[in-house]
């Protein structure tokens, strides 16, 4: 390589991705097209029964056959992690075990729900009707951000969850 020349970014990895926005009551799921251009809502999985939620997510992974699953990691505005992030890390670890060999990646989800809520309000969806869809919309925001990060950096987004057996 010539000194001072920039290294070329790796090509964008082709393949569908799923995104998961983990909440206590609900888990939003979104999917991308195989070219990684557009993220769309898939469904809202009830989150209170965690084993049932994990089974449903594993079924969605089997159905969509994604390249990877990105899970939104809630961080504070200053980048720190609190109890919610610890719960999501634990959830992502268990999900990774359940869907191996499909990789799970943790990506920063700061303000994804706020962004999703603003977008839904702007499109005329009220708070009551939107409650069941806000988690899906947040998953869409997380996935679009992850796709954009990979497209601009040439590297997979976030941090890969290592499967510990």
Buried (B, 14 or more C-beta within 10 A) or exposed (E): EEEEEEEEEEEBEEBBBBBBBBBEEBBBBBBBEEEBEEBEBBBBBEBEEBEEBBEBBBEBBEEBEBBBBBBBBBBEEEEEEEEBBEBBBEBBBBBBBBBEEBBBBBBBBBBBBEBBBEBBEEEEBEEEEBBEBBBBBBBBBBBBBBBEBBEEEBEBBBBEBEBEE
